[in-house]
Amino acid sequence: MDVERILKIGITLLFLLVLSIGVINMYGISVKLENEEMFRRFIFATVLSLFSFLFGFAIASRSKRLLFYAGVLLFILSVPLILHAKFKGLEAFGARRWISIGEITFQPTELAKIPSVILTAYIISLVRKKVAVLYSGFINFVPAIFTAIQPDVGSASVFVIIFLVSVLVSRFPLSLFVLIIFILILSFPLVWNYGFKDYHKKRIVAFLNPESEYFSSGYQTVQSKIAIGSGGLMGMGLGRGEHSKGKWLPNLHSDLAFVSIAEDFGFVGVLVSLLIILTFLSAIFIRALFSDSYFVEVFSVILGSTISYHVLLNLFMISGLFPVVGIPFPFISFAGTHNISLSFLLGASIGIGDKKGEGKIWVDFLKK
């Protein structure tokens, strides 16, 4: 058994382990909030995530063109859906981000991350000229801009990260990456004045001084810190966290889900959970090192970076090291569309090059 196949098996097993952590934690949250229906919905979303993983694997392992066409189709569908959500979608927390069809509610921005990762990886690995950066910019900044006007600056930033990582792994001169970073920094005043709403600015003020905005933007940050500290070394036990049981924490099941792990299982539980997640992410990046395909390398790095960005930003948010921007913790938070989309990409990453010798010729598929 070669190293790459071992890594694929390891990534799959670690993925299932992370999903299990999410299920256990969400059960504890449902007990604290006395909401069994929420737990049942999370289980349903987790089952869909597993099917999404298998679907992504099936597409990627079946045909080297099929995944590309799936990415194009999803891009064509998701961008108009993001716009539809802005004007006709469900409104919550001051933004229109969700679309409801019958009993199904989903977030188009999360679906757009699938074609963003897939098409960006194809472009960078197939187009070996600097114009690839322009193509990658189009694929990522179109959904980023449409997402930002919902407004959802946090999710929009994910597309920017995907673009920056694609430039970094594109084997183009590092000066190009530095130039793009410089341009983004210069554009910040424009984003501040025209892209940020008042509540975005208040969140940044709350980040710098949470106590000054305790009864508004800083409330969530202060309460999450209290809950994390209350867990101590070993925690209070599954579903027994007193602070969140008192409903002091809004959105405990979504953006603050990892806070519940700290409260229920303490420092030890947080350490074990983060070690498992770190091993999971490391395996994705290590696979990029051992792959014989440049496409697999780029795809793995972009996917690993995307998941890592969500993890780090969420941890920074709940610990008060970054303003609250509504970024869920992958596979832990109650974020159905988010988890389903990442599961599809993860399954696709496992399926890529699964057929003998396919990885070596993957990047030649458009030349035939």
Secondary structure, 3 states (H helix, E strand, C coil): CCHHHHHHHHHHHHHHHHHHHHHHHHHHHHHHHCCHHHHHHHHHHHHHHHHHHHHHHHHHHHCCCHHHHHHHHHHHHHHHHHHHHHHHCEEECCEEEEEEECCEEECHHHHHHHHHHHHHHHHHHHCCCCHHHHHHHHHHHHHHHHHHCCCCHHHHHHHHHHHHHHHHCCCCCHHHHHHHHHHHHHCHHHHHHHHCCHHHHHHHHHHHCHHHHCCCCCHHHHHHHHHHHHCCCCCCCCCCCHHHHCCCCCCCCCCCHHHHHHHHHHHHHHHHHHHHHHHHHHHHHHHHHHCCCHHHHHHHHHHHHHHHHHHHHHHHHHCCCCCCCCCCCCCCCCCHHHHHHHHHHHHHHHHCCCCCCHHHHHHHHHHC
